[in-house]
Amino acid sequence: MIQVFIGYDSKEKVAFNVLAYSILKNSTKPVSITPIYLPNIRNIFKRERNSLSSTEFSFSRFMLPYLMNYEGWGIFMDCDQLMIGDIAKLWELRDDKYAVQLCKHDYQPEEDKKFLGQVQTKYEKKNWSSFMLMNSEKCRELTPDYVNTATGLQLHQFKWLKNDELIGELPLEWNWLVDEPGYNKKEDVYNIHFTKGGPWFKEYSKCSYSELWNIYHEECSDIEK
């Protein structure tokens, strides 16, 4: 069973639904999808939101290994994505010598503000943690206490790992950053990430890949009714 955890944000319910549908539609293996929804983990995740928490799952994503009892592998995804490849192919890339495997982006966002007016924090390893294969057994440093108290940079820059050699690299096509510098639109990608704002927001209704997202949205619209 492929274990997928998706960050849930109450402002992007439709994005979560469409992403979950796209994963199921394109997978050739059974998939378990778990939303990381703050009310469900309030007894263990007690971190206060601040101006640096652009989404409700900014830091709760790092609870994944704990939620899996530090056993086995899990995939974390931000909800503002669209899976158009077979997630089973990603699952085959797991390598037990790593604690995490991800797309090692090397870019800086152009804007100072995110969608919905959130501050755009610029830092090394930006967006690395937005799509992760996590080897839970090798992520035991991520206890609830650590996740609740560590700084944002300690978490998102993987300071909790002994060294960067424990971070394996995935092809960028598994986390293709829509309309970001160096990420021109192309067809041969597996997972699309609407980092600037997705087609479910009026302001981004015409962004790259919006037509494709709308197709998936229309296909799963009966689920939403």
Secondary structure as a PSIPRED ss2 file (coil, helix, strand):
# PSIPRED VFORMAT (PSIPRED V4.0)

   1 M C   1.000  0.000  0.000
   2 I E   0.000  0.000  1.000
   3 Q E   0.000  0.000  1.000
   4 V E   0.000  0.000  1.000
   5 F E   0.000  0.000  1.000
   6 I E   0.000  0.000  1.000
   7 G E   0.000  0.000  1.000
   8 Y C   1.000  0.000  0.000
   9 D C   1.000  0.000  0.000
  10 S H   0.000  1.000  0.000
  11 K H   0.000  1.000  0.000
  12 E H   0.000  1.000  0.000
  13 K H   0.000  1.000  0.000
  14 V H   0.000  1.000  0.000
  15 A H   0.000  1.000  0.000
  16 F H   0.000  1.000  0.000
  17 N H   0.000  1.000  0.000
  18 V H   0.000  1.000  0.000
  19 L H   0.000  1.000  0.000
  20 A H   0.000  1.000  0.000
  21 Y H   0.000  1.000  0.000
  22 S H   0.000  1.000  0.000
  23 I H   0.000  1.000  0.000
  24 L H   0.000  1.000  0.000
  25 K H   0.000  1.000  0.000
  26 N H   0.000  1.000  0.000
  27 S C   1.000  0.000  0.000
  28 T C   1.000  0.000  0.000
  29 K C   1.000  0.000  0.000
  30 P C   1.000  0.000  0.000
  31 V E   0.000  0.000  1.000
  32 S E   0.000  0.000  1.000
  33 I E   0.000  0.000  1.000
  34 T E   0.000  0.000  1.000
  35 P E   0.000  0.000  1.000
  36 I E   0.000  0.000  1.000
  37 Y C   1.000  0.000  0.000
  38 L H   0.000  1.000  0.000
  39 P H   0.000  1.000  0.000
  40 N H   0.000  1.000  0.000
  41 I H   0.000  1.000  0.000
  42 R C   1.000  0.000  0.000
  43 N C   1.000  0.000  0.000
  44 I C   1.000  0.000  0.000
  45 F C   1.000  0.000  0.000
  46 K C   1.000  0.000  0.000
  47 R C   1.000  0.000  0.000
  48 E C   1.000  0.000  0.000
  49 R C   1.000  0.000  0.000
  50 N C   1.000  0.000  0.000
  51 S C   1.000  0.000  0.000
  52 L C   1.000  0.000  0.000
  53 S C   1.000  0.000  0.000
  54 S C   1.000  0.000  0.000
  55 T C   1.000  0.000  0.000
  56 E C   1.000  0.000  0.000
  57 F C   1.000  0.000  0.000
  58 S C   1.000  0.000  0.000
  59 F C   1.000  0.000  0.000
  60 S H   0.000  1.000  0.000
  61 R H   0.000  1.000  0.000
  62 F H   0.000  1.000  0.000
  63 M H   0.000  1.000  0.000
  64 L H   0.000  1.000  0.000
  65 P H   0.000  1.000  0.000
  66 Y H   0.000  1.000  0.000
  67 L H   0.000  1.000  0.000
  68 M C   1.000  0.000  0.000
  69 N C   1.000  0.000  0.000
  70 Y C   1.000  0.000  0.000
  71 E C   1.000  0.000  0.000
  72 G C   1.000  0.000  0.000
  73 W E   0.000  0.000  1.000
  74 G E   0.000  0.000  1.000
  75 I E   0.000  0.000  1.000
  76 F E   0.000  0.000  1.000
  77 M E   0.000  0.000  1.000
  78 D C   1.000  0.000  0.000
  79 C C   1.000  0.000  0.000
  80 D C   1.000  0.000  0.000
  81 Q E   0.000  0.000  1.000
  82 L E   0.000  0.000  1.000
  83 M E   0.000  0.000  1.000
  84 I C   1.000  0.000  0.000
  85 G C   1.000  0.000  0.000
  86 D C   1.000  0.000  0.000
  87 I H   0.000  1.000  0.000
  88 A H   0.000  1.000  0.000
  89 K H   0.000  1.000  0.000
  90 L H   0.000  1.000  0.000
  91 W H   0.000  1.000  0.000
  92 E C   1.000  0.000  0.000
  93 L C   1.000  0.000  0.000
  94 R C   1.000  0.000  0.000
  95 D C   1.000  0.000  0.000
  96 D C   1.000  0.000  0.000
  97 K C   1.000  0.000  0.000
  98 Y C   1.000  0.000  0.000
  99 A C   1.000  0.000  0.000
 100 V E   0.000  0.000  1.000
 101 Q E   0.000  0.000  1.000
 102 L E   0.000  0.000  1.000
 103 C C   1.000  0.000  0.000
 104 K C   1.000  0.000  0.000
 105 H C   1.000  0.000  0.000
 106 D C   1.000  0.000  0.000
 107 Y C   1.000  0.000  0.000
 108 Q C   1.000  0.000  0.000
 109 P C   1.000  0.000  0.000
 110 E C   1.000  0.000  0.000
 111 E C   1.000  0.000  0.000
 112 D C   1.000  0.000  0.000
 113 K E   0.000  0.000  1.000
 114 K C   1.000  0.000  0.000
 115 F H   0.000  1.000  0.000
 116 L H   0.000  1.000  0.000
 117 G H   0.000  1.000  0.000
 118 Q C   1.000  0.000  0.000
 119 V E   0.000  0.000  1.000
 120 Q C   1.000  0.000  0.000
 121 T C   1.000  0.000  0.000
 122 K C   1.000  0.000  0.000
 123 Y C   1.000  0.000  0.000
 124 E C   1.000  0.000  0.000
 125 K C   1.000  0.000  0.000
 126 K C   1.000  0.000  0.000
 127 N C   1.000  0.000  0.000
 128 W H   0.000  1.000  0.000
 129 S H   0.000  1.000  0.000
 130 S H   0.000  1.000  0.000
 131 F E   0.000  0.000  1.000
 132 M E   0.000  0.000  1.000
 133 L E   0.000  0.000  1.000
 134 M E   0.000  0.000  1.000
 135 N E   0.000  0.000  1.000
 136 S H   0.000  1.000  0.000
 137 E H   0.000  1.000  0.000
 138 K H   0.000  1.000  0.000
 139 C C   1.000  0.000  0.000
 140 R C   1.000  0.000  0.000
 141 E C   1.000  0.000  0.000
 142 L C   1.000  0.000  0.000
 143 T C   1.000  0.000  0.000
 144 P H   0.000  1.000  0.000
 145 D H   0.000  1.000  0.000
 146 Y H   0.000  1.000  0.000
 147 V H   0.000  1.000  0.000
 148 N H   0.000  1.000  0.000
 149 T H   0.000  1.000  0.000
 150 A C   1.000  0.000  0.000
 151 T C   1.000  0.000  0.000
 152 G H   0.000  1.000  0.000
 153 L H   0.000  1.000  0.000
 154 Q H   0.000  1.000  0.000
 155 L H   0.000  1.000  0.000
 156 H H   0.000  1.000  0.000
 157 Q C   1.000  0.000  0.000
 158 F C   1.000  0.000  0.000
 159 K C   1.000  0.000  0.000
 160 W C   1.000  0.000  0.000
 161 L C   1.000  0.000  0.000
 162 K C   1.000  0.000  0.000
 163 N C   1.000  0.000  0.000
 164 D H   0.000  1.000  0.000
 165 E H   0.000  1.000  0.000
 166 L H   0.000  1.000  0.000
 167 I E   0.000  0.000  1.000
 168 G E   0.000  0.000  1.000
 169 E E   0.000  0.000  1.000
 170 L C   1.000  0.000  0.000
 171 P C   1.000  0.000  0.000
 172 L H   0.000  1.000  0.000
 173 E H   0.000  1.000  0.000
 174 W H   0.000  1.000  0.000
 175 N C   1.000  0.000  0.000
 176 W E   0.000  0.000  1.000
 177 L E   0.000  0.000  1.000
 178 V C   1.000  0.000  0.000
 179 D C   1.000  0.000  0.000
 180 E C   1.000  0.000  0.000
 181 P C   1.000  0.000  0.000
 182 G C   1.000  0.000  0.000
 183 Y C   1.000  0.000  0.000
 184 N C   1.000  0.000  0.000
 185 K C   1.000  0.000  0.000
 186 K C   1.000  0.000  0.000
 187 E C   1.000  0.000  0.000
 188 D C   1.000  0.000  0.000
 189 V C   1.000  0.000  0.000
 190 Y C   1.000  0.000  0.000
 191 N E   0.000  0.000  1.000
 192 I E   0.000  0.000  1.000
 193 H E   0.000  0.000  1.000
 194 F C   1.000  0.000  0.000
 195 T C   1.000  0.000  0.000
 196 K C   1.000  0.000  0.000
 197 G C   1.000  0.000  0.000
 198 G C   1.000  0.000  0.000
 199 P C   1.000  0.000  0.000
 200 W C   1.000  0.000  0.000
 201 F C   1.000  0.000  0.000
 202 K H   0.000  1.000  0.000
 203 E H   0.000  1.000  0.000
 204 Y H   0.000  1.000  0.000
 205 S C   1.000  0.000  0.000
 206 K C   1.000  0.000  0.000
 207 C C   1.000  0.000  0.000
 208 S C   1.000  0.000  0.000
 209 Y C   1.000  0.000  0.000
 210 S H   0.000  1.000  0.000
 211 E H   0.000  1.000  0.000
 212 L H   0.000  1.000  0.000
 213 W H   0.000  1.000  0.000
 214 N H   0.000  1.000  0.000
 215 I H   0.000  1.000  0.000
 216 Y H   0.000  1.000  0.000
 217 H H   0.000  1.000  0.000
 218 E H   0.000  1.000  0.000
 219 E H   0.000  1.000  0.000
 220 C C   1.000  0.000  0.000
 221 S H   0.000  1.000  0.000
 222 D H   0.000  1.000  0.000
 223 I H   0.000  1.000  0.000
 224 E H   0.000  1.000  0.000
 225 K C   1.000  0.000  0.000
